[in-house]
Amino acid sequence: MEWLIPVLIVVAVLVLIGIYFWATYNSLVQLNVRVDEAWSGITVQLKRRADLIPNLIETVKGYASHEKAVFENVTRARAETLSATSPGEAGIAEGHLQQALKSLFAVAEAYPQLQASQNFLQVQHALVDTEDKIQAARRFYNGGVRELNTKIKVFPNNLFARGLGFTEREFFEVADNAAISEPPRVQF
């Protein structure tokens, strides 16, 4: 009977370790899914903005058709945003698109009748709303990445998390912070 107590202690410790691994694995899975969901939210908003840009270009083209280089830059930056598949690529594309949109709005400022156009104002309102949603989705994504990365890095999780297939995720950061330090000016 003396051997029963050490065996029960070993079994209890193994059960506790098993519960810890089970709970940790499940929380890592939940965080991973949350980050995937958040990235999906960002891509939805980036697509929404990309869908608004052709309307904006067409509206401005009606008033400033000779600004071909500006329109080409915006179109190129839009395509780059749509083709981005990772947060790093999206961050670079985001900087390029912000620069291109600043140029487009600078052109629009030179045409007072364009700024009074109802279509232009509607597209501007939708674009501002979408920019706000992108920022909110980006904060949600980066918060999820922070939680996941922390969970993977802390001891003792760091001993087995990577072995279970969990890897740190990349934050969605714009490569050129100067490009987004000041949002495109939209005047109503």
PyMOL commands that set and color helices and strands:
alter all, ss='L'
color gray80, all
select helices_A, chain A and resi 4-61+68-83+87-109+112-115+118-153+157-159+162-164+177-180
alter helices_A, ss='H'
color red, helices_A
deselect
rebuild
show_as cartoon
